[in-house]
Amino acid sequence: MGRIIPVFIPHAGCPHQCIFCNQKKISGQSEASLLNAEKQINRYLQWIKPSSENEIAFYGGSFTGLPLELQKGLLTLSDKFIELGVIGSVRLSTRPDYIDDDIVDLLKQHHVTLVELGVQSLDNNVLQIAERGHSAADVEKAVTCLKAKNVSVGIQLMVGLPKQDWLSLADTVKKVVRLKPEIARIYPLLVIKDTPLEKMYKDRAFSPLSLSAAVAQASYVYEHLTSNGIEVIRIGLQADEELCKEDNIIAGPFHPSFGEMVKSFQYRCWVAEQLEELDGNISGILIAHNSKITSQLKGIKKCNEKFWQRIIDKQDITLLADDSLQEAVIKLNMSAE
């Protein structure tokens, strides 16, 4: 299995200051340059074996908004590692409004196989308040352009944006499903130091989601995307050293295991639905599952088990690991009194 070599180009190429954005805090990098990029790659190569399945991933900024000379320099750098057999392809992230036919043609010449778009929402009102500087129509045009040239598409979404209620979120998810990206990421909105959102928060013009609300909303997005064949490759921000420095996160639903909490919430809801449909007198329930999901199934401090026991009036619930089952399969067996 190949490895991803991340190269962060914080805020580079983007003329917009979104209200939530401070890429230097999020990525831990302070400048975009060829030298900086090569240093990042070489650091990872100390423990990654060369393979055509490996990828270089340019993250953090709007790659296709960089000066053309720098774009070509970075892509030529990745070409060098392809020629050396270290990697086999390249992926990058950019803004939806920085994609057109000429740009995609350039990317394809340099082995770019996947482009992730910083979408966040497909509600124009939410996008405007977040000062994203692009519209939902820009997203659709970008996805259409990339797919027409056989470049895979990723979409990054946020929960908890200002004025993003459940109806707005549900509409965004519906539109993303219609666009059919290959992959997606889901992030909860955090209030990061030195951002316009920090001022809004301190002026009481914005309140972030609670952790439980963010988990519920991210779970909704995750369920609908995955059930429609869209692979969710990350849920929650990477808890790196820079982001987790004291006072960098001012407020918001940050948890280092946010993705695990979302998946655990999925299992809670799925089992709860089955339990609520039970009829008759039940003396106990056996939940058979693959051992890979035991911790997610139980929940933090066994919160899922306690939740289910309340539904069935505190009857016994036993979790049984059975690796003959596929990872995502759960079987409920009931014993009558």
VEXMAR-147654 format. One line per 5 residues: number of its first residue (from 1); for each residue x, y, z of C-alpha. Coordinates in steps of 0.02 Angstrom, whole numbers. Example, Ala and Ser with C-alpha at 12.3 -4.5 7.8 and 13.67 -1.06 7.14 Angstrom:
1 = 615:-225:390 | 684:-53:357 .
//
This chain:
1 = 0:0:0 | 67:172:-48 | 102:316:69 | 58:500:54 | 199:626:71 .
6 = 116:790:126 | 190:956:74 | 107:1106:157 | 97:1274:67 | 1:1376:197 .
11 = -119:1507:128 | -8:1524:-26 | -97:1567:-187 | -256:1625:-98 | -301:1811:-98 .
16 = -448:1783:20 | -449:1786:209 | -590:1670:257 | -656:1710:429 | -595:1543:500 .
21 = -428:1529:413 | -254:1538:485 | -159:1409:385 | 4:1443:475 | -76:1378:635 .
26 = -160:1231:549 | -11:1168:449 | 137:1220:555 | 225:1291:401 | 260:1475:374 .
31 = 310:1493:192 | 288:1417:20 | 448:1391:-77 | 536:1258:-176 | 669:1239:-43 .
36 = 540:1221:95 | 443:1093:-8 | 597:989:-44 | 644:989:140 | 472:924:187 .
41 = 482:785:57 | 658:732:107 | 606:725:290 | 471:597:248 | 587:497:136 .
46 = 689:451:289 | 558:319:333 | 457:292:173 | 510:159:48 | 509:209:-136 .
51 = 354:147:-226 | 250:194:-378 | 100:187:-261 | 166:332:-157 | 97:507:-186 .
56 = 156:683:-153 | 12:789:-90 | 19:979:-95 | -95:1036:46 | -139:1193:140 .
61 = -147:1329:10 | -231:1359:-157 | -103:1274:-267 | -173:1332:-433 | -178:1511:-370 .
66 = 11:1515:-346 | 117:1613:-470 | 130:1503:-624 | 320:1495:-608 | 307:1426:-431 .
71 = 171:1302:-482 | 282:1235:-620 | 431:1230:-503 | 338:1127:-374 | 269:1010:-507 .
76 = 443:991:-583 | 505:947:-408 | 373:810:-393 | 417:751:-570 | 595:722:-508 .
81 = 535:604:-373 | 427:512:-500 | 580:488:-611 | 675:422:-461 | 537:295:-428 .
86 = 497:369:-257 | 317:411:-301 | 196:375:-441 | 73:520:-436 | 28:689:-362 .
91 = -126:761:-278 | -160:938:-223 | -290:1054:-147 | -353:1218:-215 | -502:1335:-227 .
96 = -651:1292:-338 | -637:1458:-430 | -455:1425:-476 | -492:1281:-595 | -512:1291:-784 .
101 = -463:1189:-937 | -288:1262:-954 | -250:1235:-770 | -308:1055:-774 | -207:1021:-932 .
106 = -51:1083:-842 | -85:974:-691 | -111:819:-797 | 56:848:-884 | 137:831:-713 .
111 = 51:672:-653 | -83:754:-545 | -220:624:-527 | -329:700:-390 | -379:879:-346 .
116 = -463:919:-180 | -575:1072:-180 | -599:1179:-25 | -788:1188:-37 | -844:1197:146 .
121 = -1027:1228:99 | -1138:1238:-54 | -1252:1368:25 | -1212:1536:-54 | -1270:1631:100 .
126 = -1153:1530:211 | -1010:1551:88 | -1035:1739:84 | -1036:1756:274 | -879:1649:283 .
131 = -799:1765:154 | -749:1618:46 | -747:1723:-113 | -826:1587:-221 | -1001:1524:-254 .
136 = -1085:1354:-262 | -1088:1372:-452 | -898:1386:-452 | -889:1218:-365 | -1001:1134:-494 .
141 = -899:1208:-638 | -735:1149:-561 | -797:972:-530 | -866:961:-707 | -701:1022:-780 .
146 = -595:899:-679 | -706:750:-715 | -711:791:-901 | -522:772:-904 | -523:613:-797 .
151 = -449:692:-642 | -521:625:-479 | -607:749:-364 | -605:774:-177 | -719:892:-82 .
156 = -684:967:89 | -836:1011:196 | -862:1099:362 | -995:1085:496 | -1033:1228:615 .
161 = -1009:1375:495 | -1101:1537:537 | -1283:1529:480 | -1264:1347:430 | -1415:1262:505 .
166 = -1473:1083:479 | -1571:1128:322 | -1420:1212:246 | -1309:1064:290 | -1432:937:220 .
171 = -1446:1035:58 | -1257:1044:41 | -1242:856:67 | -1376:824:-63 | -1283:932:-190 .
176 = -1116:849:-152 | -1192:677:-181 | -1253:736:-351 | -1078:798:-395 | -1007:624:-356 .
181 = -831:664:-297 | -720:515:-266 | -668:568:-90 | -715:693:45 | -653:765:209 .
186 = -762:829:350 | -702:960:473 | -786:1043:622 | -765:1232:624 | -644:1289:759 .
191 = -605:1464:818 | -419:1483:784 | -310:1621:853 | -280:1773:742 | -430:1746:628 .
196 = -582:1857:596 | -686:1719:676 | -593:1746:839 | -655:1926:842 | -832:1871:801 .
201 = -824:1746:944 | -757:1873:1068 | -888:1999:1012 | -1021:1864:1040 | -1071:1871:858 .
206 = -1034:1686:836 | -1050:1532:945 | -964:1370:890 | -1051:1202:898 | -1035:1098:1054 .
211 = -933:940:1033 | -1089:830:1037 | -1178:938:907 | -1025:937:793 | -1013:747:807 .
216 = -1197:729:763 | -1184:844:611 | -1022:766:549 | -1102:595:572 | -1248:648:462 .
221 = -1128:704:325 | -1021:547:342 | -1171:429:332 | -1246:510:177 | -1082:524:83 .
226 = -1021:347:118 | -1192:270:82 | -1180:352:-90 | -1008:281:-129 | -904:433:-81 .
231 = -754:384:24 | -727:496:174 | -539:496:201 | -533:609:354 | -649:673:489 .
236 = -578:813:599 | -419:915:591 | -250:833:612 | -196:862:792 | -20:920:750 .
241 = 103:1008:865 | 72:1184:799 | -118:1177:805 | -115:1106:981 | 1:1238:1053 .
246 = -70:1328:1202 | -202:1460:1157 | -201:1422:969 | -377:1348:978 | -485:1483:1055 .
251 = -649:1386:1054 | -745:1253:962 | -773:1065:955 | -593:1005:948 | -553:828:1002 .
256 = -400:727:947 | -514:576:918 | -654:671:831 | -661:548:686 | -675:400:803 .
261 = -814:489:897 | -911:515:735 | -897:332:686 | -944:279:862 | -1098:390:851 .
266 = -1144:300:690 | -1143:133:778 | -1242:205:924 | -1381:263:809 | -1383:104:704 .
271 = -1399:-12:854 | -1523:105:940 | -1638:96:788 | -1637:-94:797 | -1671:-95:984 .
276 = -1817:26:970 | -1902:-95:851 | -1893:-242:971 | -2055:-321:1028 | -2090:-433:1175 .
281 = -1995:-476:1334 | -1807:-475:1313 | -1686:-540:1443 | -1527:-494:1351 | -1447:-443:1189 .
286 = -1289:-506:1107 | -1202:-390:984 | -1081:-488:875 | -954:-384:780 | -780:-385:705 .
291 = -649:-345:837 | -583:-199:731 | -733:-95:782 | -746:-145:966 | -688:22:1036 .
296 = -798:122:916 | -946:11:957 | -927:32:1144 | -897:220:1134 | -792:326:1250 .
301 = -811:261:1429 | -938:136:1362 | -1060:277:1326 | -1144:180:1185 | -1177:28:1295 .
306 = -1254:140:1429 | -1361:227:1298 | -1427:62:1229 | -1463:-5:1403 | -1577:143:1435 .
311 = -1676:99:1279 | -1707:-81:1335 | -1733:-38:1518 | -1559:-87:1576 | -1566:-266:1512 .
316 = -1400:-354:1486 | -1303:-311:1330 | -1154:-418:1284 | -1027:-371:1150 | -946:-521:1067 .
321 = -799:-502:949 | -818:-618:799 | -686:-593:664 | -780:-705:544 | -892:-553:518 .
326 = -844:-415:398 | -781:-256:480 | -942:-157:459 | -1063:-298:500 | -1153:-305:667 .
331 = -1272:-443:718 | -1399:-426:858 | -1460:-584:943 | -1601:-572:1070 | -1643:-697:1207 .
336 = -1822:-702:1271 | -1868:-711:1453 .
//
